[in-house]
């Protein structure tokens, strides 16, 4: 879990950087009224995120290694020029190893709306907002005790995804995205402790920022 104010500061900093990218691109290419994000078109895409870091405590020399990756699928239709409405499925998995071994998985399903800010035919800065249902699972093993203790948590709740990115379009059909998502989850879980078998319930709030990269296909007509 991450404190919300810290995550929001990072989100605002990254937002400023992407706005600078958008401004620089607009000055070089110039605006066009022939936007690829036109009313009636369909956009279907796949995106992912991956990160890895190692934390080391100076006194004890103890290392904690964390790996995280996500896979996201979305599809939608432009209900008007540069306004995309659709649905998405996001999956994330994170694992860490050290004195505490932890593995978490989350599944997010919900509608979304995206707005592409520029009419430039080569690409645009975009924002995304999505709300929906979250399913969450966590497995934790405490290795600092004489006898290891395992904690298993599972539950569901409400989630909000706020995204900002830049989409670069090739031949009016293919779009490559880079950006980041601010994920906010509020979840109620049931937790079981082993070997004691004790069961408890609690509410948790989770927030994180994920850098994303994706590939999209833009079609005039949607077909299978």
ZIPE-V574020 format. One record per residue. N is the residue number from 1. RES is the residue in three letters. OMEGA is omega in degrees with one decimal (none if undefined). Layout:
BEGIN
{{N RES OMEGA} {N RES OMEGA}}
END
This chain:
BEGIN
{{1 UNK -177.6} {2 UNK 178.2} {3 UNK -175.7} {4 UNK -177.8} {5 UNK 179.6} {6 UNK 179.5} {7 UNK -179.8} {8 UNK 177.4} {9 UNK 177.9} {10 UNK -179.6} {11 UNK -179.8} {12 UNK 178.3} {13 UNK 179.2} {14 UNK 177.1} {15 UNK 178.6} {16 UNK 178.8} {17 UNK -180.0} {18 UNK 175.8} {19 UNK 175.8} {20 UNK 176.6} {21 UNK 179.8} {22 UNK -178.4} {23 UNK 180.0} {24 UNK -180.0} {25 UNK -179.8} {26 UNK 180.0} {27 UNK -177.7} {28 UNK -172.7} {29 UNK -175.7} {30 UNK -177.3} {31 UNK 175.4} {32 UNK 177.9} {33 UNK -177.9} {34 UNK -178.0} {35 UNK 175.2} {36 UNK -177.5} {37 UNK -172.7} {38 UNK 178.8} {39 UNK 177.4} {40 UNK 180.0} {41 UNK 178.7} {42 UNK 175.9} {43 UNK 177.5} {44 UNK -174.0} {45 UNK 176.6} {46 UNK -180.0} {47 UNK -179.3} {48 UNK 176.4} {49 UNK -179.9} {50 UNK 177.8} {51 UNK 177.6} {52 UNK 177.7} {53 UNK 179.7} {54 UNK 176.5} {55 UNK -177.4} {56 UNK 178.0} {57 UNK -173.0} {58 UNK -174.6} {59 UNK -174.2} {60 UNK -176.0} {61 UNK -179.5} {62 UNK -179.3} {63 UNK 170.8} {64 UNK -177.8} {65 UNK -178.3} {66 UNK 176.1} {67 UNK -179.0} {68 UNK 174.7} {69 UNK -179.2} {70 UNK 177.9} {71 UNK -173.5} {72 UNK 176.8} {73 UNK -180.0} {74 UNK 174.0} {75 UNK -178.4} {76 UNK -178.3} {77 UNK 177.1} {78 UNK -178.2} {79 UNK 169.1} {80 UNK -178.0} {81 UNK 174.1} {82 UNK 175.0} {83 UNK -175.9} {84 UNK 178.5} {85 UNK -177.9} {86 UNK 179.5} {87 UNK -178.7} {88 UNK 174.3} {89 UNK 178.7} {90 UNK 173.9} {91 UNK 179.2} {92 UNK 175.3} {93 UNK 178.5} {94 UNK 177.9} {95 UNK 177.6} {96 UNK -177.9} {97 UNK -179.8} {98 UNK 175.1} {99 UNK 174.5} {100 UNK 174.6} {101 UNK -176.0} {102 UNK 174.1} {103 UNK -179.7} {104 UNK 176.4} {105 UNK 176.4} {106 UNK 176.9} {107 UNK -179.2} {108 UNK 176.8} {109 UNK 179.4} {110 UNK 175.6} {111 UNK 177.6} {112 UNK 172.0} {113 UNK 179.0} {114 UNK 177.0} {115 UNK 177.4} {116 UNK -165.6} {117 UNK -173.4} {118 UNK 173.8} {119 UNK -178.4} {120 UNK -177.3} {121 UNK -178.3} {122 UNK -179.1} {123 UNK -176.9} {124 UNK 165.8} {125 UNK 179.8} {126 UNK 174.4} {127 UNK -178.3} {128 UNK 174.7} {129 UNK -180.0} {130 UNK 173.8} {131 UNK -179.1} {132 UNK -175.6} {133 UNK 178.8} {134 UNK 170.5} {135 UNK -170.1} {136 UNK 177.5} {137 UNK 179.7} {138 UNK 175.0} {139 UNK -177.0} {140 UNK 175.5} {141 UNK 179.7} {142 UNK -176.0} {143 UNK -176.4} {144 UNK -179.5} {145 UNK 179.2} {146 UNK 174.9} {147 UNK -175.9} {148 UNK 179.2} {149 UNK 179.7} {150 UNK 177.6} {151 UNK 178.4} {152 UNK -177.9} {153 UNK 178.5} {154 UNK 179.4} {155 UNK -178.5} {156 UNK -179.4} {157 UNK -173.2} {158 UNK 179.7} {159 UNK 174.6} {160 UNK 176.9} {161 UNK 175.9} {162 UNK -175.8} {163 UNK 174.1} {164 UNK -178.1} {165 UNK 176.8} {166 UNK -178.7} {167 UNK 178.5} {168 UNK -171.4} {169 UNK 177.9} {170 UNK 175.5} {171 UNK 173.9} {172 UNK -173.8} {173 UNK -173.8} {174 UNK 179.6} {175 UNK 174.9} {176 UNK -175.8} {177 UNK 164.8} {178 UNK 179.9} {179 UNK -179.6} {180 UNK 178.9} {181 UNK 168.8} {182 UNK -176.9} {183 UNK 178.8} {184 UNK -177.7} {185 UNK 172.4} {186 UNK -166.8} {187 UNK 169.8} {188 UNK -175.4} {189 UNK 168.6} {190 UNK -175.4} {191 UNK 178.0} {192 UNK 179.7} {193 UNK 178.3} {194 UNK 12.3} {195 UNK -175.2} {196 UNK -177.9} {197 UNK -179.4} {198 UNK -179.1} {199 UNK 178.4} {200 UNK 178.7} {201 UNK 178.1} {202 UNK 175.6} {203 UNK -179.3} {204 UNK 175.7} {205 UNK -176.3} {206 UNK 175.7} {207 UNK 175.7} {208 UNK 175.0} {209 UNK -179.5} {210 UNK 172.6} {211 UNK -174.8} {212 UNK 173.7} {213 UNK -172.9} {214 UNK -179.4} {215 UNK -177.4} {216 UNK 172.8} {217 UNK 179.5} {218 UNK -176.2} {219 UNK 174.9} {220 UNK 177.5} {221 UNK 178.9} {222 UNK 178.1} {223 UNK 179.9} {224 UNK none}}
END
